[in-house]
Amino acid sequence: MSSRLARVWSLALLLSGGQLPAATVAPPISLASLVERSDVVFKATALGSSPSTDAWFAATPPRPASATRLRPLAWYKGRLDQDSVTFHHWPSPEDNPPALGPVMAHRLVSGRAYLIMAQFSAETGQLRQLHRTPPPRSFPTVCECLDAEPHEGASPSQAVWLELTACARRGAPAAAARAASLMRLLATRTGTGDYPVEQLVEALRERLYSPDVNVQRQTLYDLTGRSWLRFGWPPDGGLAALGHGTLPGIGAPKPAHSEVAAAAWRALAVFVDSQQPDWLRGMAMEALADCREPMLQPMVRRWARSSVPEVASRAPLLLANFQGDEDLLRELSAAQDPITRRNCALAIAYGQFESLLPRLVDLIDDPNAQVRVAAAARVRCHSGRVGSSAIARSAGLSDATG
């Protein structure tokens, strides 16, 4: 894409608008609410499955239900005084996630332990799954456990957290990642909020220094969550205000905020300054992209001068969260490293630094294609009364240059 075309394209995107439909997202169901709805909460080992004859499942054909025989290990709510119990549920194919499809399905493998929230059928004297269809953003009512050890005396919620913590710390990478994801769901305000987020950080902290780099990488991802950086802010429809007005259907960006990163910032900052592999240290900085902790700002300034490219190139992304470092961002935007310059373009737009808008416009002429594309795409997102005229000039609409 030529410099002139990139400029015209960015101007067209800037001036475009349109009313966007609003999406309604149901709030997640808290763990406490799931426990309250359950007749029993228990841990058990799966012994084997056979076809279910429970008429409750006949209302949703054609998928047949299963009856899985279980050996109870611990009861956390309710109790059936039996050596084995039968749990009726829809089975989930091995190659599909358990909550896909029109019904709530669960896969129980013989020999493995599970924590189960279930309802008790007075007609059959058997247990059946809690939900017919998957609730939105809900904690799973059947959760695989790392081992068969009971947690006697624990409340249902305590038992859930203990099982997840054990799996996150000692489970295989895929199982540990799943456990960490569920813990984040339980510990954040955007999730269910059942637990303080500090408990999640404490549970994940030791995984940062695992000898397995795959575990380290997944842990850094778990601590990042839905950051603006990971999900490519700004999306269409989430652009910033222009001057003192707004384009139709387009609102100002929300302040960066990550509960997990804010609670874990000290652990992540120590990791950045550690002797871990450079690419992992760079990932730790990305995990801090939504953190506005004031004590972090002087560290970011120091990282911007680092001799490690993976660290120095990501410093601009963190500077976007703070005021007072516009001169440093301007300096870094002229660095030899194109990744640093590209990240400066992202930071200038995300931080809404009006004084740096001319520099952002200049980056549309950068010799590196990635920098040019990043600058052209982000110019449209910049607020400020001077924005539209500066962009028009950069597009060559007010003169014959370009």
C-alpha positions in Angstrom: 0.0 0.0 0.0 1.5 3.4 -1.0 1.9 6.2 1.5 -0.8 8.2 -0.3 -3.3 5.3 -0.3 -2.7 4.6 3.3 -3.4 8.1 4.2 -6.6 8.3 2.2 -7.7 4.9 3.6 -7.2 6.2 7.2 -9.1 9.3 6.5 -12.0 7.4 5.0 -12.1 5.2 8.1 -12.0 8.2 10.4 -15.0 9.9 8.7 -17.1 6.8 8.4 -19.7 6.0 11.1 -23.0 4.3 11.6 -25.2 3.2 14.4 -24.1 -0.2 15.8 -26.5 -2.6 17.4 -26.0 -3.1 21.1 -25.3 -6.6 22.4 -26.9 -7.9 25.6 -24.8 -10.3 27.6 -26.4 -12.2 30.4 -24.5 -12.0 33.7 -22.7 -15.1 34.7 -24.2 -17.4 37.3 -22.2 -17.4 40.5 -20.8 -20.5 42.1 -22.8 -19.7 45.2 -26.0 -19.7 43.2 -25.1 -23.1 41.5 -24.4 -24.6 44.9 -27.8 -23.3 46.2 -29.6 -24.9 43.3 -27.9 -28.2 43.8 -29.4 -30.9 46.0 -25.9 -32.6 46.4 -22.3 -31.5 45.8 -19.8 -34.3 46.0 -16.6 -35.8 44.7 -16.6 -39.2 43.1 -14.7 -41.6 40.9 -16.4 -42.7 37.7 -16.9 -46.5 37.4 -18.6 -46.9 34.1 -21.6 -45.8 32.0 -24.7 -47.4 30.4 -27.8 -46.0 28.6 -30.1 -44.0 30.9 -33.9 -44.7 31.1 -34.6 -41.4 33.0 -37.7 -39.9 31.3 -36.4 -36.4 32.2 -34.0 -36.6 29.3 -36.6 -37.8 26.7 -37.8 -34.2 26.3 -34.8 -33.4 24.2 -34.3 -36.0 21.5 -32.5 -37.4 19.6 -29.4 -37.5 21.8 -29.5 -40.5 24.2 -28.6 -39.9 27.9 -26.1 -41.9 30.0 -26.2 -43.3 33.5 -22.7 -43.2 35.0 -22.1 -45.2 38.1 -19.9 -43.3 40.7 -18.1 -44.2 43.8 -18.4 -41.2 46.3 -15.2 -39.9 47.8 -16.6 -36.9 49.7 -19.9 -35.2 50.2 -19.9 -31.4 50.5 -23.6 -30.8 50.4 -26.3 -33.4 50.9 -25.5 -37.1 51.2 -26.6 -40.4 49.9 -25.6 -43.3 52.2 -24.6 -45.7 49.4 -21.4 -47.2 48.3 -22.1 -46.2 44.7 -24.6 -43.8 43.1 -25.9 -43.4 39.5 -25.6 -40.0 37.8 -27.8 -39.4 34.8 -26.5 -37.0 32.2 -26.1 -36.3 28.5 -22.7 -37.6 27.4 -20.3 -35.3 25.6 -18.2 -36.7 22.6 -14.5 -36.9 23.4 -13.6 -34.4 20.6 -16.1 -31.7 21.7 -16.1 -29.3 24.6 -18.6 -30.3 27.3 -20.9 -27.3 26.9 -21.4 -27.3 23.1 -24.6 -28.2 21.4 -28.3 -27.7 22.3 -28.0 -29.6 25.6 -25.7 -29.5 28.6 -23.4 -32.5 28.1 -20.8 -34.0 30.4 -18.0 -36.5 29.6 -17.1 -38.8 32.5 -14.2 -41.2 32.0 -14.0 -44.4 34.0 -11.2 -44.2 36.7 -11.2 -40.4 36.9 -12.4 -38.3 39.8 -15.0 -35.5 39.4 -16.6 -32.8 41.5 -20.3 -32.8 40.7 -23.2 -30.6 41.5 -26.5 -32.4 40.9 -30.2 -32.6 41.6 -31.8 -35.5 43.3 -34.8 -37.2 41.6 -37.4 -38.3 44.3 -39.2 -40.5 41.7 -36.1 -42.5 40.7 -34.0 -42.1 43.7 -31.1 -41.2 41.4 -29.0 -38.1 40.6 -29.2 -36.1 37.4 -27.4 -33.2 35.9 -28.4 -29.7 37.1 -29.2 -28.0 33.8 -30.9 -29.0 30.6 -29.2 -26.4 28.5 -25.8 -24.6 29.1 -26.3 -21.4 31.2 -24.4 -18.4 30.0 -20.8 -18.0 31.3 -21.5 -20.5 34.1 -19.1 -22.5 36.1 -19.3 -26.2 35.0 -21.4 -28.3 37.3 -19.2 -31.3 36.5 -15.5 -30.6 37.0 -12.6 -33.1 36.6 -10.3 -33.3 39.5 -6.6 -33.9 39.6 -6.8 -36.8 42.1 -9.1 -38.8 44.3 -8.2 -37.1 47.6 -11.3 -35.9 49.5 -11.4 -32.5 51.3 -13.4 -33.5 54.3 -15.0 -30.6 56.2 -14.7 -28.2 53.3 -17.7 -26.2 52.1 -18.8 -26.8 48.5 -17.2 -23.5 47.4 -14.0 -24.3 49.3 -13.9 -27.7 47.8 -14.2 -26.3 44.2 -11.4 -23.8 44.8 -9.1 -26.5 46.3 -9.7 -28.8 43.4 -9.0 -26.0 40.8 -5.9 -24.9 42.7 -4.4 -28.4 42.7 -5.1 -28.8 39.0 -3.7 -25.4 38.1 -0.5 -26.1 40.0 0.2 -29.8 39.3 -2.0 -30.8 36.4 -1.0 -31.4 32.8 -0.7 -28.2 30.7 -4.1 -28.4 29.1 -5.9 -29.3 32.4 -4.0 -26.6 34.3 -4.9 -24.0 31.7 -8.6 -25.0 32.0 -8.4 -24.8 35.8 -6.8 -21.4 35.7 -9.4 -20.2 33.3 -12.2 -21.3 35.6 -10.4 -19.7 38.6 -10.3 -16.4 36.7 -14.1 -16.8 36.0 -14.7 -17.2 39.8 -12.3 -14.4 40.9 -13.1 -11.5 38.7 -16.0 -9.0 38.7 -16.5 -9.6 35.1 -17.0 -13.3 36.1 -18.8 -14.5 39.1 -16.8 -12.6 41.8 -17.0 -15.6 44.3 -13.4 -15.2 45.3 -10.9 -12.3 45.8 -8.7 -12.0 42.8 -5.6 -12.1 45.0 -6.4 -15.7 45.6 -6.1 -16.4 41.9 -2.8 -14.6 41.7 -1.4 -16.5 44.7 -2.5 -19.8 43.2 -0.8 -19.0 39.8 2.3 -17.2 41.1 4.5 -20.3 41.4 3.6 -21.5 37.9 5.5 -18.4 36.5 8.7 -20.2 37.4 7.8 -23.7 36.2 10.6 -25.6 34.4 8.2 -26.1 31.6 8.1 -23.1 29.3 4.7 -24.1 28.0 3.3 -23.8 31.6 5.0 -20.4 31.9 3.6 -19.2 28.7 0.1 -20.3 29.6 0.3 -18.7 33.0 1.3 -15.4 31.5 -1.7 -15.7 29.2 -4.0 -16.5 32.2 -2.7 -13.4 33.9 -3.4 -11.3 30.8 -7.0 -12.1 30.1 -8.8 -9.9 27.7 -6.3 -7.0 27.5 -6.6 -4.3 24.8 -3.3 -5.5 23.4 -4.2 -9.1 23.1 -7.6 -8.4 21.5 -6.3 -5.7 19.1 -7.8 -2.5 20.5 -9.5 -0.5 19.1 -12.2 -2.7 17.4 -14.5 -1.1 14.9 -17.3 0.5 16.8 -15.1 1.2 19.8 -13.3 4.2 18.5 -12.5 7.4 20.4 -14.4 10.7 20.4 -13.4 13.3 17.9 -12.8 16.8 19.3 -15.7 17.6 21.6 -18.2 15.4 19.7 -18.6 11.8 18.7 -19.3 10.0 15.4 -22.7 8.3 15.3 -22.5 4.9 17.0 -18.9 5.4 18.2 -17.9 6.1 21.8 -14.8 7.0 23.7 -12.5 4.1 24.7 -13.0 2.6 28.1 -10.1 3.0 30.5 -7.7 0.1 30.6 -8.4 -2.2 33.5 -7.5 -5.7 34.3 -8.3 -6.9 37.9 -5.9 -9.8 37.5 -3.0 -7.8 36.1 -3.5 -5.1 38.7 -3.3 -7.7 41.5 -0.4 -9.5 39.9 1.7 -6.5 38.8 4.4 -6.9 41.4 4.9 -10.6 40.5 4.9 -9.7 36.8 7.4 -6.8 37.3 9.8 -9.1 39.2 9.5 -11.6 36.3 10.4 -8.9 33.7 13.5 -8.2 35.7 14.4 -11.9 36.1 16.8 -14.1 34.2 14.0 -15.9 32.5 14.0 -16.3 28.7 13.7 -12.9 27.0 10.5 -13.8 25.0 8.8 -14.8 28.2 9.8 -11.5 29.9 8.2 -9.7 26.9 5.1 -11.7 27.5 5.1 -10.6 31.1 5.1 -7.0 29.9 2.1 -7.7 27.6 0.3 -9.1 30.6 0.8 -5.6 32.2 -0.8 -3.8 29.2 -4.0 -3.1 31.2 -2.3 -2.1 34.5 -2.3 1.5 35.6 -0.5 1.1 38.9 1.5 4.3 39.4 4.4 2.5 41.0 4.9 0.7 37.7 5.6 3.8 35.7 9.3 4.3 36.7 9.9 0.7 36.0 8.5 1.1 32.5 10.7 4.0 31.9 13.7 1.9 32.8 12.5 -1.0 30.6 12.3 1.4 27.7 16.1 1.8 27.9 16.7 -2.0 28.2 19.3 -3.7 26.0 16.9 -6.6 25.6 14.8 -6.0 22.5 11.9 -8.1 23.7 11.7 -5.8 26.8 12.5 -2.4 25.3 10.1 -2.9 22.3 7.1 -3.4 24.6 7.7 -0.5 26.9 5.7 1.9 24.7 2.6 -0.3 25.1 2.8 0.2 28.9 3.5 3.9 28.6 0.1 4.3 27.0 -1.4 3.9 30.5 0.4 6.9 32.0 0.7 10.6 31.6 4.0 12.6 31.5 6.1 10.4 29.2 5.1 12.0 25.9 8.7 13.0 25.2 9.9 9.5 25.8 7.3 8.1 23.4 8.3 10.6 20.8 11.9 9.5 21.2 11.0 5.8 21.0 8.9 6.4 17.9 12.1 7.1 16.1 14.0 4.0 17.3 15.8 1.8 14.9 13.7 -1.2 15.8 10.5 -1.3 13.7 8.6 -3.2 16.4 9.3 -0.4 18.9 8.0 2.2 16.3 4.9 0.1 15.6 4.2 -0.2 19.3 4.6 3.6 19.7 1.8 4.0 17.1 -0.4 1.7 19.1 0.4 3.5 22.3 -0.1 7.0 20.9 -3.6 6.1 19.8 -4.6 4.1 22.8 -3.2 6.7 25.3 -4.9 9.5 23.3 -1.8 11.7 23.4 -3.0 14.7 21.3 0.4 16.3 21.3 1.8 13.2 19.6 -0.8 13.1 16.8 1.6 14.8 14.3 4.1 12.1 15.1 1.5 9.4 14.6 0.7 10.9 11.2 4.4 10.9 10.3 4.6 7.2 11.0 2.3 6.6 8.0 5.4 7.4 5.9 7.6 4.9 7.9 9.9 2.7 5.7 8.5 -0.4 7.5 5.1 -1.7 6.2 3.9 -3.0 9.6 4.6 0.5 11.1 2.7 2.2 8.2 -0.3 0.0 8.6 -0.4 0.3 12.4 -0.2 4.1 12.1 -2.8 4.4 9.4 -5.2 2.2 11.2 -4.8 4.1 14.5 -4.9 7.7 13.3 -8.6 7.3 12.9 -8.9 6.5 16.6 -7.3 9.6 17.9 -9.4 12.3 19.6 -8.6 16.0 19.7 -9.9 19.1 17.9 -6.8 19.1 15.7 -7.3 15.5 14.6 -9.5 15.8 11.5 -7.5 18.7 10.0 -4.2 17.0 10.7 -5.4 13.7 9.1 -6.8 15.6 6.1 -3.4 17.2 5.6 -1.6 13.9 5.9 -3.9 12.3 3.3 -2.8 15.0 0.9 -6.3 16.5 0.5 -5.1 20.0 1.3 -2.1 20.0 -0.9 -0.6 18.2 -3.9 2.1 16.4 -1.9 2.2 12.6 -1.1 
